[in-house]
Amino acid sequence: MMPSLRKSVPILAGIAVAVGAGWWAFRPQPVAVDIAAIERGALEVTVSDDGTTRIIDVYSVSAPVTGTVQRTPGSVGDKVEAGKTTVAMIRPAAPAFLDVRSRREAEAALAAAAAAVQLAEAQAVEAEAELDLARSEQRRVEELARRNVVSERMFEEANAAVRRAEARLNIAGATLEMRRREMESAQARLIGPESGAGAENGDCCVVVAAPVDGEILVIHHESEAVVAAGTVLVEIGDPAELEVVAELLSSDAVRVRQGAQARIDGWGGPALEATVRRVEPTGFTKVSTLGIEEQRVRAVLDLPGPAQEREGLGHGYRVTVAIVVERHEDALLVPLGALFRQGADWAVFAVDEDGRAALRRIGIGARDARSAVVLDGLSENERVILHPSDRVAQGVAVVAR
C-alpha cells in the first residue's frame, strides 16, 4: 500500500496544479476602461457662431453736383483728415444740347425778357420825372407856406406827394433790376456745350473733402467717370472703432441678454473680450450652405479693450463669436463622455469600491462641449467610466487602462 500511495501523491499534485492553472487561465478578466473622477469646477454655456467685424460709423461721401469725377487722389487705406484731405474732385457737367423746340422756347423767353427790361426802364424814367415834378411842387408850396399864402394841409400834401414819388421810383428801380436778372436767366438757357463753359471758364472743379478723420475704406470710382448728384464716391471710417455682428439662430438668440460677456476668436490673433450691446428684435431668413432655410437674428457686440490688442483686425473680417448665456461656479461636473441614455433618464457607470461597474441614474443640468452639471446621483471624487463599451455591465469587474 505504501508504495502505491507514494506514487499517487505526485499525480494528485499535478492534477491540482493543472486545475488551478486552468481556472486562472479561464477566469473572467476585468474589462480595461477609461476612468474619470467627479470634480467641482466652473462651467460656461455659450452660444457660438461666425461673426463679422465692422466699423461702427462708416461715412459715405457723395457727389454734391452732377459732373465728371476726376481720378481719385487717394487709395484704399490712406489716412484722411476732416475738412483737409481731398477725397474727390468733380468737374461740373457742361450744359445739355437743346432740341429745336427747346431752343425756340428759350429764344422767345429771352425776347420777352428783353421787352420787359425796356418796359421797366421806361417806367423808371416816368417815375423819375414824377419825382422831379413832385419836388418842384414841394419847393413852391414851401415858399408860399412861409408867406402864409397856403394852408398847412397843402404843405403836408406836397410832402406826401414827394414821398410817394420816391417810393414809385424805388419800385421802378427794383422792377428794372428784376427784369434784367430774368433776361440773364433767359440768356443762360441758351448756353450749350458748344459755348465752352466749364473748366476753361474757371468752373473746375468742385473739391470734396473728408467729413471725418479716419481711413479710406472703399473707392467706388477710381477712374474718371460721369456721375449724378448724390452718387456715392468713397466710404470713410476709423478702423479703431470696431464692433462685431454675429448672425445667430433665432433659437439661440432668445437666450442672449444685453450686457452678456463674449469671446472673439478665430481672427488670427489672441482671443478678445467682448460685450453684447444689442440683440436686434427682427429676424431674417438665411439659406445655409446645405440649402436649409434658417431664421437668423443679428447680435451686435462691443470690443471694450484697447485697439492695440486687435492690431491688424479691420472692417469686414470674419471671426468666431462665443457668447456666454449661462455660468455655474463651483459646480459638480461629470464628463459628457460618461453619459448615456437609460430609457428617458441619463445614466453613468460608476466604479465601486470593489472595482466593479455600478449603473447609476443621474440628473444633469447645464452642459457645455465637455462637461455637464450633476444635479443628483453622484458625489464628489466618485469615479465614472468614460465611453463604456458593450462589455461593461452591472457588476462587471473593471480596471483602469
C-alpha positions in Angstrom: 0.0 0.0 0.0 2.7 2.5 0.9 4.5 2.4 -2.4 1.2 2.9 -4.3 0.3 6.0 -2.1 3.7 7.5 -2.7 3.2 7.2 -6.4 -0.3 8.8 -6.4 0.7 11.9 -4.4 2.7 13.5 -7.3 -0.1 12.6 -9.7 -2.7 14.3 -7.5 -0.4 17.3 -7.1 0.0 17.6 -10.8 -3.8 17.4 -11.3 -4.3 20.1 -8.7 -1.7 22.3 -10.4 -3.4 21.7 -13.8 -6.8 22.6 -12.4 -5.5 25.8 -10.8 -3.8 26.8 -14.0 -6.9 26.2 -16.0 -9.0 28.2 -13.6 -6.5 31.0 -13.7 -6.4 31.0 -17.4 -10.2 30.9 -18.0 -11.3 33.1 -15.1 -13.3 36.3 -16.0 -10.8 39.1 -16.8 -11.5 42.7 -15.7 -12.5 45.0 -18.5 -10.0 47.7 -19.2 -11.7 51.1 -19.3 -11.0 54.8 -19.1 -11.9 56.3 -15.8 -12.5 59.9 -14.7 -13.2 61.4 -11.3 -16.2 63.6 -10.5 -14.8 67.0 -9.5 -16.0 70.5 -8.9 -15.3 73.4 -11.2 -16.8 76.3 -13.3 -18.9 75.7 -16.3 -19.9 78.1 -19.0 -22.7 77.6 -21.5 -22.0 79.5 -24.7 -23.7 80.2 -28.0 -21.2 80.1 -30.8 -21.4 81.2 -34.4 -19.5 83.1 -37.1 -19.4 86.8 -37.0 -18.1 89.8 -39.0 -16.3 92.9 -37.8 -17.5 96.3 -39.0 -16.6 99.9 -38.3 -19.2 101.5 -36.1 -19.6 104.7 -38.1 -19.0 104.4 -41.9 -19.4 107.7 -43.8 -20.4 107.6 -47.4 -19.2 110.7 -49.3 -21.5 111.5 -52.2 -21.1 113.8 -55.3 -22.6 117.2 -54.5 -23.2 118.0 -58.2 -23.6 116.2 -61.5 -20.4 116.1 -63.4 -17.2 114.2 -64.2 -15.4 113.0 -61.2 -11.6 113.0 -61.6 -9.4 110.1 -60.8 -9.4 109.6 -57.0 -6.4 111.2 -55.5 -6.1 108.6 -52.7 -6.0 104.9 -52.3 -7.8 102.4 -50.0 -6.2 102.5 -46.6 -4.9 106.1 -46.8 -5.5 108.2 -43.7 -7.7 111.3 -44.1 -8.2 114.4 -42.0 -11.6 116.0 -41.6 -12.0 119.1 -43.8 -8.5 119.0 -45.1 -7.9 115.8 -47.1 -9.4 115.9 -50.6 -11.1 112.6 -51.5 -12.7 113.6 -54.8 -12.8 116.4 -57.4 -15.7 116.9 -59.7 -15.8 118.9 -62.9 -19.4 120.2 -63.3 -21.3 118.8 -66.3 -21.5 121.0 -69.4 -25.0 122.3 -70.4 -27.0 119.8 -72.4 -27.8 120.3 -76.1 -31.1 122.0 -76.9 -33.5 120.5 -79.4 -35.3 122.8 -81.9 -38.4 123.3 -79.7 -36.4 124.0 -76.6 -34.2 126.5 -78.4 -37.2 128.3 -79.9 -38.8 128.5 -76.5 -35.6 129.8 -74.9 -35.2 132.4 -77.6 -38.8 133.6 -77.2 -38.3 133.8 -73.5 -35.2 135.9 -74.0 -37.0 138.3 -76.3 -39.9 138.6 -73.8 -37.3 139.3 -71.0 -35.7 142.0 -73.2 -39.0 143.7 -73.8 -39.8 143.5 -70.1 -36.5 145.3 -69.4 -37.4 148.0 -71.9 -40.8 148.4 -70.2 -39.1 148.6 -66.8 -36.6 151.2 -68.0 -39.5 153.3 -69.3 -41.4 153.0 -66.0 -38.2 154.1 -64.2 -37.9 157.2 -66.4 -41.5 158.0 -65.8 -41.1 157.6 -62.0 -38.1 159.8 -62.0 -39.9 162.5 -63.9 -42.8 162.4 -61.5 -40.4 162.7 -58.6 -38.8 165.8 -60.1 -42.3 167.3 -60.6 -43.3 166.5 -57.0 -40.1 168.0 -55.6 -40.6 171.2 -57.7 -44.2 171.5 -56.4 -43.0 170.9 -52.9 -40.5 173.8 -53.1 -43.2 176.1 -54.5 -45.7 175.2 -51.7 -43.0 175.5 -49.1 -42.2 179.1 -50.3 -45.9 180.0 -50.2 -46.3 178.5 -46.8 -43.5 180.7 -45.4 -45.5 183.7 -46.6 -48.8 182.2 -45.1 -50.4 182.1 -48.5 -51.3 178.4 -48.4 -52.6 176.2 -45.6 -50.7 173.8 -43.6 -52.6 170.9 -45.2 -51.4 171.8 -48.7 -47.9 171.8 -47.4 -48.3 168.3 -45.9 -49.9 167.0 -49.2 -46.9 168.3 -51.1 -44.5 166.5 -48.8 -46.6 163.3 -49.1 -46.6 163.6 -52.9 -42.8 163.6 -52.9 -42.6 160.5 -50.7 -45.0 158.7 -53.0 -42.9 159.6 -56.0 -39.7 158.4 -54.3 -41.4 155.1 -53.5 -42.6 154.7 -57.1 -39.1 155.4 -58.3 -37.7 152.7 -55.9 -40.3 150.3 -57.1 -39.4 151.0 -60.7 -35.7 150.6 -60.0 -36.3 147.2 -58.3 -38.6 146.1 -61.1 -35.9 147.0 -63.7 -33.2 145.0 -61.8 -35.6 142.0 -61.6 -36.3 142.2 -65.3 -32.6 142.4 -66.1 -31.9 139.2 -64.0 -34.8 137.5 -65.8 -33.1 138.4 -69.1 -29.8 137.0 -67.8 -31.6 133.7 -66.8 -33.2 133.5 -70.3 -29.8 134.0 -71.9 -28.3 131.3 -69.7 -30.9 128.8 -71.0 -29.4 129.2 -74.5 -25.9 128.2 -73.4 -24.9 124.9 -74.9 -21.8 122.6 -74.9 -20.5 124.5 -77.9 -20.1 127.6 -75.7 -17.1 126.0 -74.0 -18.5 126.7 -70.5 -16.7 124.6 -67.9 -13.0 124.2 -66.9 -11.9 126.9 -69.4 -14.1 129.4 -67.6 -12.8 128.6 -64.2 -15.6 126.4 -63.1 -13.4 123.3 -62.4 -13.5 121.8 -60.0 -15.8 121.1 -57.1 -13.5 119.9 -54.3 -14.9 117.3 -51.9 -13.1 117.0 -48.6 -13.2 114.2 -46.0 -16.0 114.7 -43.5 -14.2 112.9 -40.6 -10.8 111.6 -39.5 -10.1 108.0 -40.5 -9.1 105.9 -43.4 -10.5 105.3 -46.9 -12.4 102.0 -46.8 -13.9 101.8 -50.3 -13.4 103.8 -53.5 -16.4 103.4 -55.8 -15.0 105.3 -58.8 -11.2 105.1 -59.1 -11.0 106.3 -62.6 -12.7 109.4 -64.2 -16.4 108.9 -64.7 -19.6 110.8 -65.2 -21.7 110.7 -62.0 -25.0 112.2 -61.0 -25.5 114.3 -57.9 -25.9 112.0 -54.9 -23.7 109.2 -56.3 -21.5 107.6 -53.5 -17.8 108.2 -54.3 -15.9 106.9 -51.3 -16.5 105.4 -47.9 -14.5 106.6 -44.8 -14.3 105.2 -41.3 -12.0 104.8 -38.3 -10.7 101.2 -38.0 -10.0 101.7 -34.3 -13.8 101.9 -33.7 -14.8 98.3 -34.4 -17.9 96.3 -33.5 -18.8 92.6 -34.2 -22.0 91.4 -35.7 -23.0 87.8 -35.3 -26.0 86.2 -37.1 -27.3 83.8 -34.5 -30.1 81.2 -34.9 -33.3 82.6 -33.5 -33.5 79.7 -31.0 -30.0 80.7 -29.7 -30.7 84.5 -29.8 -33.5 84.3 -27.3 -31.0 83.1 -24.7 -28.7 86.0 -25.2 -29.1 89.0 -22.9 -27.8 92.6 -23.3 -24.5 93.0 -21.5 -23.6 89.3 -21.7 -19.9 88.6 -21.9 -18.4 87.0 -25.0 -15.1 85.9 -26.6 -13.9 86.7 -30.1 -11.6 84.2 -31.7 -10.6 82.8 -35.0 -9.3 86.0 -36.5 -5.6 85.2 -36.4 -4.8 86.8 -33.1 -5.4 86.2 -29.4 -8.9 85.9 -28.0 -10.6 89.2 -27.4 -13.2 90.1 -24.7 -16.5 91.5 -26.0 -19.8 92.6 -24.6 -23.3 92.2 -26.2 -24.6 95.7 -26.8 -27.8 94.8 -28.6 -29.8 91.8 -29.9 -31.9 93.1 -32.8 -35.7 92.5 -32.4 -36.2 91.4 -36.0 -35.1 88.2 -37.6 -34.5 87.3 -41.2 -34.3 84.2 -43.4 -30.9 82.9 -44.5 -30.1 79.9 -46.6 -27.3 77.8 -45.2 -24.5 76.2 -47.2 -26.6 73.0 -47.1 -29.5 74.7 -48.7 -31.6 74.9 -45.4 -33.6 78.0 -44.7 -32.8 79.3 -41.2 -34.2 82.2 -39.2 -31.3 84.3 -38.0 -31.0 87.3 -35.6 -28.2 89.8 -35.5 -26.4 90.4 -32.3 -24.1 93.4 -32.1 -21.1 93.2 -29.7 -18.6 95.9 -28.5 -14.9 95.4 -28.1 -14.0 97.3 -24.9 -10.3 96.5 -25.0 -7.7 98.9 -26.4 -7.2 98.9 -30.1 -3.6 97.7 -29.7 -5.0 94.3 -28.7 -6.6 93.8 -32.1 -4.0 95.3 -34.3 -4.5 94.1 -37.8 -8.2 93.4 -37.4 -10.1 95.5 -39.8 -13.5 96.2 -41.4 -15.4 93.1 -42.7 -13.1 90.4 -41.2 -14.5 87.0 -40.3 -14.3 86.0 -36.6 -15.8 83.3 -34.3 -18.1 84.6 -31.6 -18.8 82.7 -28.3 -21.4 84.4 -26.1 -21.8 83.3 -22.5 -25.5 82.6 -21.8 -25.1 80.7 -18.5 -22.3 80.3 -16.0 -22.0 78.0 -12.9 -19.3 78.4 -10.3 -18.1 75.5 -8.1 -20.5 73.0 -9.8 -20.2 69.2 -9.6 -19.2 68.2 -13.1 -19.4 64.9 -15.0 -17.6 64.4 -18.3 -20.1 64.2 -21.3 -18.2 61.0 -22.4 -19.5 59.2 -19.4 -23.2 59.9 -20.1 -25.6 57.6 -21.9 -29.3 57.2 -22.1 -31.2 54.7 -19.9 -34.7 55.0 -21.1 -35.8 58.6 -20.6 -33.0 59.2 -18.0 -29.4 59.9 -18.1 -27.0 57.3 -16.6 -23.4 56.5 -16.0 -21.3 53.5 -14.9 -19.6 54.3 -11.6 -16.7 52.3 -10.3 -17.5 50.9 -6.7 -15.0 50.1 -4.0 -14.6 46.5 -5.3 -13.6 47.8 -8.7 -16.9 46.8 -10.3 -19.2 48.8 -12.6 -22.3 50.1 -11.0 -25.2 51.6 -13.1 -26.3 55.0 -11.8 -29.2 57.0 -13.0 -28.4 60.7 -12.5 -29.9 64.1 -13.1 -28.0 66.7 -15.1 -28.4 70.4 -15.7 -26.4 72.8 -17.9 -23.7 71.4 -20.1 -21.0 72.6 -22.5 -18.9 70.7 -25.0 -17.1 68.7 -22.4 -19.0 68.5 -19.1 -22.4 68.6 -17.5 -23.6 69.8 -14.1 -24.6 66.9 -11.8 -27.9 67.6 -10.0 -28.2 64.3 -8.2 -27.0 60.7 -8.3 -23.2 61.3 -7.9 -20.9 62.8 -5.4 -17.5 64.5 -5.5 -14.5 62.2 -6.1 -16.6 59.3 -7.3 -15.2 57.6 -10.4 -17.1 57.0 -13.6 -16.3 55.1 -16.8 -15.8 57.1 -20.0 -17.3 55.8 -23.2 -18.4 52.4 -21.8 -18.4 49.6 -24.4 -21.0 46.8 -24.6 -18.6 44.6 -22.4 -19.4 46.9 -19.4 -22.5 45.9 -17.5 -23.7 46.0 -13.9 -21.3 44.2 -11.6 -18.6 43.6 -14.2 -15.0 44.0 -12.9 -13.1 46.8 -14.5 -9.6 48.1 -14.4 -8.2 51.4 -15.5 -6.2 51.5 -18.7 
